[in-house]
Amino acid sequence: MSGVAADRFSLAIDGKRLLDEVTFDLEPGLTHAFIGEREAGKTLLLRALVGMWPERAEVAGRLAVAGLEPMGLEAPDRLVMRRRRLLFLPASGREALNSVIRVERHFEDVCSVLDDLGGRRSERKAAVRRRARAALIALGIADPDRVLASLPDELSGGMRKRVLLSFALLLNPGVLTADDPTGGLDVTIQRQLMDLLASLRRREGFTLIIATQDLGVVAHYADTITVLDRGRVVEHTTPLEFFAGPGSETGAAMLARARV
């Protein structure tokens, strides 16, 4: 296992610095939460950790993620890196899943980087379907064939997120980043999804990094908390210390609102 580290990492677009000399060092195999207000840079940072920054972006400093350094790679190589070692789960399954392509085809695309599926197309397709069914069943989906035959918009938001999580079972990433993993879901589904993420992390051994404003999720699942404010790290702490008394104005304001 390898951890995740940033050393004075900055990202600017059109001359505007959106991430400003961000520095942290995250222990591997744990759950780390990035929190902050809107426009704090949480989503942008999670995308940067897996090499998903716009081509026009200017980046500086250093990133090391699961033994890889995305800043030293061109865009096509960063794509290969993501598909083999890193995984980003967007806030909405609609963002990651093509609405006109059935779920089974998405699995075929995801598994195209795997080398042990057989040589002929028919063999590979059958192997992908077996693995996809097994992954969906492992995530508590009782009717995997219906899900595989569905278009993404025919599934609920919670089901789409489970489909995305099943990709982690197939690809075995070193780092999984999840942007607002509980957003748009009711409380029961939120808990089920976070329990699945936590179970997957323990079983597969990857490092889990989430971006969220939900301090309830942070309290129950995070091992560390990093507070962002307008693209800067203003606090890095443990849940025990944070909920006893945040060390930043941003953290204190968030906690005060959560307690109202």
Long-range contacts (C-beta under 8 A, 24 or more apart in sequence): 1-28, 1-29, 1-174, 1-205, 1-206, 1-207, 2-28, 2-64, 2-65, 2-66, 2-67, 2-174, 2-207, 3-27, 3-28, 3-64, 3-66, 3-207, 4-28, 4-32, 4-49, 4-64, 4-65, 4-66, 4-175, 4-207, 4-209, 5-62, 5-63, 5-64, 5-65, 6-49, 6-61, 6-62, 6-63, 6-64, 7-61, 7-62, 7-63, 8-60, 8-61, 8-62, 9-48, 9-59, 9-60, 9-61, 9-62, 9-63, 10-59, 10-60, 10-61, 11-44, 11-48, 11-53, 11-57, 11-58, 11-59, 11-60, 12-57, 12-58, 12-59, 13-54, 13-56, 13-57, 13-58, 14-56, 17-231, 18-44, 18-231, 19-44, 19-45, 19-48, 19-231, 20-230, 20-231, 20-232, 21-61, 21-232, 22-61, 22-228, 22-231, 22-232, 22-233, 23-233, 24-226, 24-233, 24-236, 26-207, 26-209, 26-224, 27-207, 27-223, 27-224, 28-66, 28-207, 29-201, 29-205, 29-206, 29-207, 30-207, 30-208, 30-223, 30-224, 31-197, 31-198, 31-201, 31-208, 31-209, 31-210, 31-221, 31-222, 31-223, 32-207, 32-208, 32-209, 32-210, 32-222, 32-223, 32-224, 32-225, 32-226, 33-209, 33-210, 33-211, 33-212, 33-217, 33-218, 33-221, 33-222, 33-224, 33-225, 33-226, 34-209, 34-210, 34-211, 34-212, 34-226, 34-227, 34-228, 35-211, 35-212, 35-213, 35-215, 35-218, 35-225, 35-226, 35-227, 35-228, 35-251, 35-254, 36-213, 36-227, 36-228, 36-229, 36-250, 36-254, 37-213, 37-229, 37-250, 37-253, 37-254, 38-213, 39-230, 40-228, 40-229, 40-230, 40-231, 40-250, 41-228, 41-230, 41-231, 42-179, 42-211, 42-212, 42-228, 43-91, 43-179, 43-180, 43-211, 44-231, 45-211, 45-228, 46-88, 46-177, 46-178, 46-179, 46-209, 46-211, 47-88, 47-177, 47-179, 49-86, 49-175, 49-177, 49-209, 50-78, 50-81, 50-82, 50-86, 50-87, 50-88, 50-175, 50-177, 51-78, 51-79, 51-81, 51-82, 51-86, 52-78, 52-82, 52-88, 65-174, 65-175, 66-173, 66-174, 66-175, 66-207, 67-174, 80-113, 83-110, 83-113, 83-171, 84-113, 84-171, 85-173, 85-174, 85-175, 86-173, 86-174, 86-175, 86-176, 86-177, 87-167, 87-168, 87-171, 87-173, 87-175, 87-176, 87-177, 88-176, 88-177, 88-178, 88-179, 89-161, 89-164, 89-165, 89-176, 89-177, 89-178, 89-179, 89-181, 90-179, 91-179, 91-180, 91-181, 91-183, 91-184, 92-157, 92-160, 92-183, 92-184, 93-152, 93-155, 93-157, 93-160, 93-161, 93-163, 93-164, 94-152, 94-153, 94-160, 96-164, 97-152, 97-160, 97-163, 97-164, 98-152, 99-151, 99-152, 99-153, 100-151, 101-151, 101-152, 102-148, 102-149, 102-150, 102-151, 103-147, 103-148, 103-149, 103-150, 103-151, 103-152, 103-155, 103-163, 104-128, 104-129, 104-132, 104-148, 104-149, 106-152, 106-163, 107-131, 107-132, 107-148, 107-166, 107-167, 107-170, 110-167, 110-170, 110-171, 111-170, 113-171, 114-170, 114-171, 131-170, 132-166, 132-170, 135-166, 135-167, 135-169, 135-170, 136-162, 136-163, 136-166, 138-166, 138-169, 139-165, 139-166, 139-169, 139-196, 140-192, 140-196, 157-184, 157-185, 158-185, 158-189, 158-192, 158-193, 161-185, 161-193, 162-193, 162-196, 165-193, 165-196, 165-197, 165-200, 168-200, 168-204, 168-206, 169-200, 169-204, 172-204, 172-206, 173-206, 174-206, 174-207, 175-206, 175-207, 175-208, 175-209, 176-200, 176-201, 176-206, 176-207, 176-208, 176-209, 177-208, 177-209, 177-210, 177-211, 178-208, 178-209, 178-210, 178-211, 179-210, 179-211, 180-211, 180-212, 180-213, 181-210, 181-212, 181-217, 182-212, 182-214, 182-217, 190-214, 190-217, 194-220, 194-221, 197-221, 213-254, 215-254, 215-255, 215-258, 216-258, 218-242, 219-243, 225-251, 227-251, 227-254
